[in-house]
Amino acid sequence: VGCDRSKNLVDICGEKDFQAVVCDALSVPICSGSCDACISIAVIHHFSTAERRLATIRELARLLRPGGKALIYVWAMEQEYKNQKSKYLKEKNGSKDKEEEINTGTAQRPLCDQMPDSSSQDSACSDQLLNDSKDEGCDAKPVADSRLPVHTNRTSFHSQDLLVPWHLKGGTKKRGGSIDTVLLPTGSKESQELSPVFHRYYHVFCEGELEAVCRSLDCVRVQRSYYDQGNWCVVLEKL
């Protein structure tokens, strides 16, 4: 059973005969202790405060039966780890070195919001009040004017809290599921006029941060914590 905040994405699941419901990750309409396993991929890094991120993990744990497991993936501050660059940084050149786009009809998800073995990740950011304090030991620089920075696509992060710019592309959904779109040069006057920009909040996690949040809950134990292509990942077990 899947769930998502976006009705459009849930509708797409329904069209493909998958079971999915619209809901909030802080309040999932599933009975406590009814799940053998839960997966949260690229969700928790969209919550803007430490309290909300903790509450999301607590809600995930609530769904699990005793002995049940959860897998969590969040975007990592460290896009270069143990002298290895993530695929996100490696794919900087060519046509991929541009801001992410959204097709009308079907939303094109950020690549980092797909499964972790995806060929890439997504990017970026913009403005909004900063709620979180920075974790000690992390290389993130504090935001001087309380506004979130704009992240440059396919580059290393300099702040843990940022917004991703999304450009809406015009298009018409066909019955077969394909999209007709007019491709405009990035940065052109026509592109700026025809492509509204939306922004999506991210909190990228420093090493050890996700594991520490999980360990603060006494109802679960951390089975495994690891780094995977620009993501911090944890496997939890319900006690």
C-alpha positions as CSV (number, residue, x, y, z in Angstrom):
1,V,0.0,0.0,0.0
2,G,1.4,3.3,-1.0
3,C,0.7,6.8,0.2
4,D,1.6,10.3,-1.0
5,R,0.8,13.9,-0.3
6,S,0.1,14.5,-4.0
7,K,-3.3,13.4,-5.3
8,N,-2.0,13.5,-8.9
9,L,0.7,11.0,-8.1
10,V,-1.8,8.8,-6.2
11,D,-4.1,8.9,-9.2
12,I,-1.2,7.7,-11.4
13,C,-0.7,4.8,-9.1
14,G,-4.5,4.0,-9.3
15,E,-4.3,4.1,-13.1
16,K,-1.6,1.4,-12.9
17,D,-3.7,-0.8,-10.5
18,F,-1.5,-0.1,-7.4
19,Q,-3.1,0.6,-4.1
20,A,-2.3,4.1,-2.8
21,V,-4.0,6.8,-0.7
22,V,-3.5,10.5,-0.2
23,C,-2.3,11.3,3.3
24,D,0.3,13.1,5.4
25,A,3.4,11.3,6.6
26,L,2.7,12.8,10.1
27,S,-0.7,11.1,10.2
28,V,-0.9,7.9,8.1
29,P,-4.4,6.3,8.0
30,I,-3.2,2.8,8.8
31,C,-3.7,0.9,12.1
32,S,-0.8,0.8,14.5
33,G,1.3,-2.4,14.4
34,S,-0.3,-3.6,11.1
35,C,2.8,-3.4,8.8
36,D,5.5,-6.0,8.4
37,A,7.7,-3.4,6.7
38,C,7.7,0.2,5.7
39,I,9.7,2.2,3.2
40,S,10.3,5.9,3.3
41,I,12.4,7.1,0.3
42,A,13.3,10.8,0.0
43,V,10.4,11.9,2.2
44,I,11.7,13.0,5.6
45,H,14.2,15.5,4.1
46,H,11.2,17.6,3.0
47,F,10.1,18.4,6.6
48,S,11.4,21.8,7.7
49,T,12.0,21.3,11.5
50,A,13.8,18.7,13.6
51,E,10.6,18.1,15.6
52,R,8.6,17.3,12.4
53,R,11.3,15.0,11.1
54,L,11.4,13.1,14.4
55,A,7.5,12.9,14.4
56,T,7.6,11.4,10.9
57,I,10.0,8.6,12.0
58,R,7.8,8.0,15.1
59,E,4.8,7.7,12.9
60,L,6.6,5.3,10.6
61,A,7.5,3.2,13.7
62,R,3.9,3.2,14.9
63,L,2.8,1.4,11.8
64,L,5.2,-1.5,12.3
65,R,4.4,-4.7,14.2
66,P,7.0,-5.9,16.8
67,G,9.9,-7.2,14.8
68,G,8.8,-5.2,11.7
69,K,11.4,-3.2,9.8
70,A,11.6,0.2,8.1
71,L,14.0,1.5,5.5
72,I,14.6,5.2,5.4
73,Y,16.5,7.2,2.7
74,V,17.3,10.9,2.9
75,W,19.5,13.2,0.8
76,A,23.0,13.6,2.2
77,M,24.9,16.8,2.8
78,E,28.0,14.9,1.8
79,Q,27.8,14.4,-2.0
80,E,31.5,13.4,-1.9
81,Y,32.2,10.7,0.6
82,K,35.4,8.7,1.1
83,N,36.9,10.4,-1.9
84,Q,34.1,9.2,-4.1
85,K,31.7,11.7,-5.8
86,S,28.0,10.8,-6.0
87,K,26.4,10.3,-9.3
88,Y,24.6,13.6,-8.7
89,L,27.9,15.5,-8.8
90,K,29.3,13.3,-11.7
91,E,26.4,14.1,-14.0
92,K,27.1,17.9,-14.0
93,N,28.0,18.3,-17.7
94,G,25.9,18.2,-20.8
95,S,22.2,18.5,-20.9
96,K,21.8,17.3,-17.3
97,D,23.5,20.5,-16.0
98,K,20.2,22.4,-15.8
99,E,17.4,23.1,-13.4
100,E,14.8,20.4,-12.9
101,E,11.6,20.6,-14.9
102,I,8.0,19.5,-14.3
103,N,5.7,18.4,-17.1
104,T,2.1,19.3,-16.8
105,G,-0.1,16.3,-16.9
106,T,2.3,14.0,-15.1
107,A,4.8,15.4,-12.6
108,Q,8.4,14.5,-13.3
109,R,9.8,13.6,-9.9
110,P,13.3,14.7,-8.7
111,L,15.6,11.8,-9.5
112,C,16.7,11.7,-5.8
113,D,13.0,11.1,-5.0
114,Q,13.1,7.9,-7.0
115,M,14.5,4.5,-5.8
116,P,18.1,4.7,-4.5
117,D,19.5,2.7,-7.4
118,S,18.3,5.4,-9.8
119,S,20.9,6.7,-12.2
120,S,21.0,10.2,-10.6
121,Q,19.6,12.6,-8.0
122,D,17.8,15.9,-8.2
123,S,19.0,19.3,-7.0
124,A,18.6,22.9,-6.0
125,C,16.8,25.6,-3.8
126,S,15.6,29.3,-3.0
127,D,13.9,31.5,-0.3
128,Q,12.0,30.8,3.0
129,L,12.4,31.3,6.7
130,L,15.1,29.1,8.2
131,N,13.8,27.1,11.2
132,D,16.6,24.6,12.0
133,S,19.8,25.1,13.8
134,K,22.9,23.6,12.3
135,D,24.3,20.4,13.7
136,E,27.8,20.6,15.2
137,G,30.5,18.9,13.2
138,C,28.8,19.5,9.9
139,D,30.4,21.7,7.1
140,A,27.2,23.6,6.5
141,K,27.5,27.3,6.7
142,P,24.9,29.3,8.7
143,V,22.5,31.5,6.7
144,A,23.3,35.1,7.5
145,D,20.0,36.8,6.6
146,S,17.6,34.0,7.7
147,R,16.7,33.3,4.0
148,L,17.4,30.0,2.4
149,P,20.1,29.9,-0.4
150,V,19.6,28.9,-4.0
151,H,21.6,25.7,-4.6
152,T,23.4,25.4,-7.9
153,N,22.4,22.2,-9.7
154,R,25.0,19.4,-9.7
155,T,27.3,21.0,-7.1
156,S,28.2,20.3,-3.5
157,F,25.9,21.7,-0.8
158,H,26.9,24.6,1.4
159,S,23.7,24.7,3.5
160,Q,21.6,22.0,5.0
161,D,18.4,23.9,4.4
162,L,17.4,25.0,0.9
163,L,14.7,25.1,-1.7
164,V,14.7,23.4,-5.0
165,P,13.5,25.5,-8.0
166,W,11.2,23.6,-10.4
167,H,10.3,24.9,-13.8
168,L,6.8,24.0,-15.1
169,K,6.9,22.9,-18.8
170,G,3.8,23.2,-20.9
171,G,2.5,19.9,-22.2
172,T,-0.6,17.9,-22.9
173,K,-1.1,14.4,-21.5
174,K,-2.1,11.8,-24.2
175,R,-4.1,8.6,-23.5
176,G,-1.0,6.5,-24.0
177,G,0.7,8.4,-21.2
178,S,3.2,10.3,-23.4
179,I,3.7,14.0,-23.1
180,D,3.9,16.6,-25.9
181,T,6.1,19.5,-24.8
182,V,7.7,22.5,-26.3
183,L,11.4,22.6,-25.3
184,L,12.8,26.1,-24.8
185,P,16.4,27.1,-24.3
186,T,17.1,27.3,-20.6
187,G,17.2,31.0,-19.5
188,S,15.6,32.3,-22.7
189,K,13.0,35.0,-22.5
190,E,10.4,32.7,-23.8
191,S,11.3,30.1,-21.2
192,Q,11.1,32.6,-18.4
193,E,7.7,33.8,-19.6
194,L,6.2,30.4,-20.2
195,S,7.7,28.4,-17.3
196,P,6.5,29.3,-13.8
197,V,9.0,28.5,-11.1
198,F,8.0,26.6,-8.0
199,H,10.2,25.8,-5.0
200,R,10.6,22.7,-2.9
201,Y,12.1,22.7,0.6
202,Y,15.0,20.3,1.4
203,H,16.9,19.6,4.6
204,V,20.0,17.6,3.6
205,F,21.3,15.4,6.4
206,C,24.9,15.3,7.7
207,E,26.7,12.1,8.6
208,G,25.2,10.5,11.7
209,E,22.2,12.9,11.9
210,L,19.5,10.5,10.6
211,E,20.8,7.7,12.8
212,A,20.9,9.9,15.9
213,V,17.3,11.0,15.3
214,C,16.2,7.3,15.0
215,R,18.2,6.3,18.2
216,S,16.3,9.0,20.1
217,L,13.1,6.8,19.9
218,D,12.9,4.0,22.4
219,C,10.5,1.9,20.4
220,V,13.0,1.0,17.6
221,R,16.6,-0.1,17.3
222,V,18.9,0.8,14.4
223,Q,19.9,-2.4,12.6
224,R,22.0,-0.7,10.0
225,S,23.1,2.8,8.9
226,Y,25.0,3.4,5.7
227,Y,25.7,5.8,2.8
228,D,24.4,5.1,-0.7
229,Q,25.1,7.4,-3.7
230,G,24.5,10.7,-2.0
231,N,21.9,9.4,0.5
232,W,22.1,8.5,4.2
233,C,20.1,5.4,4.9
234,V,18.9,3.6,8.0
235,V,17.2,0.2,8.6
236,L,15.1,0.2,11.8
237,E,13.5,-2.7,13.7
238,K,10.4,-2.2,15.9
239,L,10.9,-3.4,19.4
